[in-house]
Amino acid sequence: MSKPTFTLRPATAADSETLFNLILALAEYEKLAHLVEATPQKIEAALFGAKPHAEAVLVEVDADVDADVDADVDADVDARSGRKAVGFALFFHNFSTFLARPGLYLEDLYVDPAWRGHGLGKALLKHLAALAVERGCGRFEWSVLDWNQPSIDFYQAMGADVLPDWRICRVTGAALDKLGAK
């Protein structure tokens, strides 16, 4: 197959269901689908409501172009553009006290497995790195599951350092309620 042409564009509220479907596909890939509580409505409120908490970029290909194998995402075709979303990146700003500068944190990056190897993930990462530079960020960072060697290899090939000394700490649900009680 020849290299597909693709477009990166900021997601809008109209893309909430598409983002939800891509998030479900990512959760399946990461073997974490049982943890998904998101809905298209929650995504729309969180990303496009009065106080957006994050941003997203979609990667789209021509709707009449098929990948080498069946796609995991039954992509919605945008009737106006004739394109279908086959990947996304969701990100937000954090802050580095050591640098005294904002950072850009990539929460999720996903490209349908049928479309991997065509430069779409690389284009998403490069786009976000350019946004980080444009916005004066001192770093661009994300986490990766320790078993996901293909992604680790990809990120390292892109110049990322996988930090072996850091672990993610997370408090959710009842534990968060208890910790946050006054």
Residue pairs with C-beta under 8 A, 6 or more apart in sequence:
1 67
1 68
3 118
3 119
4 61
4 62
4 65
4 67
4 115
4 118
5 61
5 62
5 65
6 59
6 60
6 61
6 86
6 118
6 119
6 120
6 123
7 59
7 60
7 61
7 81
7 83
8 57
8 58
8 59
8 60
8 123
8 124
8 127
9 57
9 58
9 60
10 55
10 56
10 57
10 58
11 18
11 19
11 47
11 55
11 56
11 57
11 58
11 88
12 48
13 44
13 47
13 48
15 56
15 58
15 85
16 40
16 41
16 43
16 44
16 47
16 48
17 40
17 76
18 58
18 75
18 76
18 85
19 40
19 43
19 47
19 56
19 58
19 88
19 90
20 38
20 39
20 40
20 43
21 73
21 74
21 75
21 76
22 73
22 85
22 87
22 88
22 110
23 36
23 38
23 43
23 88
23 108
23 110
24 33
24 36
25 72
25 73
25 110
25 112
26 108
26 110
27 33
27 35
27 36
28 72
29 72
29 110
29 113
30 145
30 148
46 52
46 53
46 54
47 53
47 54
47 55
47 56
47 90
53 92
54 90
54 91
54 92
54 107
55 90
55 91
55 92
56 88
56 89
56 90
56 91
57 88
57 89
57 91
57 124
57 127
57 128
58 85
58 87
58 88
59 85
59 86
59 87
59 88
59 111
59 120
59 123
59 124
60 78
60 81
60 83
60 84
60 85
60 86
61 83
61 84
61 86
61 115
61 120
62 82
62 83
62 84
63 75
63 77
63 78
63 82
63 83
63 84
64 82
67 86
67 112
67 114
67 115
67 118
68 114
69 113
69 114
70 114
71 86
71 112
71 113
71 114
71 115
72 112
72 113
72 114
73 85
73 86
73 112
75 84
75 85
75 86
75 112
76 84
76 85
77 83
77 84
78 84
78 85
86 111
86 112
86 114
86 115
86 120
87 109
87 110
87 111
87 112
87 115
87 120
87 121
87 124
88 108
88 109
88 110
88 124
89 106
89 108
89 109
89 110
89 124
89 125
89 127
89 128
90 106
90 107
90 108
91 104
91 105
91 106
91 107
91 128
91 131
92 104
92 105
92 107
93 102
93 103
93 104
93 105
93 135
93 137
94 102
94 103
94 104
94 105
94 141
95 101
95 102
95 103
96 102
96 103
96 138
96 139
99 138
99 139
101 136
101 137
101 138
101 139
102 135
102 136
102 137
102 138
103 132
103 137
103 138
103 139
103 140
103 141
104 128
104 131
104 132
104 135
104 137
104 139
104 140
104 141
105 141
105 142
106 125
106 128
106 140
106 141
106 142
107 142
109 121
109 124
109 125
109 142
111 120
111 121
111 124
121 154
122 158
125 158
128 140
129 140
132 139
132 140
142 155
143 168
144 151
144 152
144 155
144 162
145 151
152 162
155 162
156 162
171 179
